[in-house]
Amino acid sequence: MNTDPEEPILQVKGLRFGWSEQRLFDGLSLDIAPGVTLVQGDDGSGKSTLLRLLAGAQNADAGTFTLNGIELAEHHDAYRHQVFWIDPQTEAHDALAAQCYLDSLSHHYPNFDSAALPALIEGFGLAPHLAKPMYMLSTGSRRKVWLSAAFAAGTPLTLIDQPFAALDAPSIRFLRGLLQEASQHPARAWLLADYEAPEGVALRQTIAL
């Protein structure tokens, strides 16, 4: 794993987690600096599970998670408001129109940037789909909604699982540009879980699982 001397956005110490038949993490410690970090590994290596744990959506067996001084175990809600993560397979928002889902996010994320949404919607080609309920959208269009939300959320930590999955070529190019901009951000961290490094994006570190 590469390291960076900057003050980390997220500190993880002594993470232990496993299922009854498999221990994925045993004493894992991480410092996540501003910019873009890649969690890289094959199927079953624990990439998606690690993101769920860091998001506070899954309880670890042991370990501490501290995000900009906020510890998950002590201030669960405050921690969750500082991290954007969504399960790309979720059906929780299926009844909402895409625009309604995006409009609802300002109530959850204190630094949500509504002014950023028009450019994200245009870049991902989402305009024709905003009035449709989420269950009617293709896998690719749903992912574009999640990605638009991720980049507008304004959270110190953003977690994205397989960011390029099911995207068309123009959206892939647009996303690469967003991630390259994110790689230079001095106060926000993006953590991507994927099989390989994104082309043209300067990574701050790579975590190999």
Beta strands, then each sheet from edge to edge (+ up, - down):
strand 1: 10-19
strand 2: 22-32
strand 3: 35-40
strand 4: 62-67
strand 5: 70-71
strand 6: 83-84
strand 7: 157-161
strand 8: 189-194
strand 9: 205-208
sheet 1: 2+ 1- 4+ 5-
sheet 2: 6+ 7+ 8+ 3+ 9+
end
